[in-house]
Amino acid sequence: MNMVRDIDNAYFQRPLKEMPNIDSSVYTEEELGVELFRAGISNKNIDDILGALQQAARLCSWYPKCGRNPSENEIVSHIILPLFLGLGWSHQQIAVEWNKIDMAFFKKTPTSKENCVMVLEAKGLGKALSDVLEQPKNYVENLELANVKHILTTDGENLFMYERPGSEWIPNPIGYINVKTLQKQYILPKNTSLVSTLVRLQPSAV
C-alpha cells in the first residue's frame, strides 16, 4: 500500500505539460473562403474546394447511418477526387489504381513514373491510419518513384500528408484535414492547419 501511495504522490507531483496554445475553433464557410483567397487560391477553386469539403462531410455522416461502409474505390471517387479537382489538379494528372497505387498524381503528362510526384493510399471509412504509411512507402520504393516527395493516407474523413524533403520520410504528418471538423488548427498532428494543408496540396506546391 505504501508503494502505491508513493507512486501516486510522485505522479501527481510531476509538473504537467501545458496544452498547446492553438485556435481549435471551426471555420465558417465565409471565413475559410477568405483565408484561402488570402493564401492565393482563386475564387473558382475556392468555390470548388468548399463544395468538395461539404460533399465529403455529408457523405462521411451519411454512410454510417445508411447501414453500409463505402468501399475504398467509393472513398476515392466520391470524396477524394472532387477535392483534388477543386484544388486545381486535372483529370489528366490523376490516375486511379495505377500500378496498385490507389491514386497517383503527376506534375504533367504522360502519366509515367518520372512525372509522378505524389501518391495516396485509401482505407475504409473509420479504419485506423496509424500503420498505413508503410504500404505506399513500399510502392514508392519498389516502383522507383524518385520524384514522389509526398504521400497521403485517408479513410475519407481524415487525410494525412507526409513529406520526403531528402532521402528519408518525415515520420510525422506535415498536413492534416478532417472534412467533418474544419478546425483552424489541430492539436494533433502538431503544427498542422487546414488552410496550410490545402495550400500544400495544390499542384503548384507539390
C-alpha positions, 0 to 999 in steps of 0.5 A: 500500500505504501508503494502505491501511495508513493507512486501516486504522490510522485505522479501527481507531483510531476509538473504537467505539460501545458496544452498547446496554445492553438485556435481549435475553433471551426471555420465558417464557410465565409471565413475559410473562403477568405483565408484561402483567397488570402493564401492565393487560391482563386475564387473558382477553386475556392468555390470548388474546394468548399463544395468538395469539403461539404460533399465529403462531410455529408457523405462521411455522416451519411454512410454510417447511418445508411447501414453500409461502409463505402468501399475504398474505390467509393472513398476515392471517387466520391470524396477524394477526387472532387477535392483534388479537382477543386484544388486545381489538379486535372483529370489528366494528372490523376490516375486511379489504381495505377500500378496498385497505387490507389491514386497517383498524381503527376506534375504533367503528362504522360502519366509515367513514373518520372512525372509522378510526384505524389501518391495516396493510399485509401482505407475504409471509412473509420479504419485506423491510419496509424500503420498505413504509411508503410504500404505506399512507402513500399510502392514508392520504393519498389516502383522507383518513384524518385520524384514522389516527395509526398504521400497521403493516407485517408479513410475519407474523413481524415487525410494525412500528408507526409513529406520526403524533403531528402532521402528519408520520410518525415515520420510525422504528418506535415498536413492534416484535414478532417472534412467533418471538423474544419478546425483552424488548427489541430492539436494533433498532428502538431503544427498542422492547419487546414488552410496550410494543408490545402495550400500544400496540396495544390499542384503548384506546391507539390 
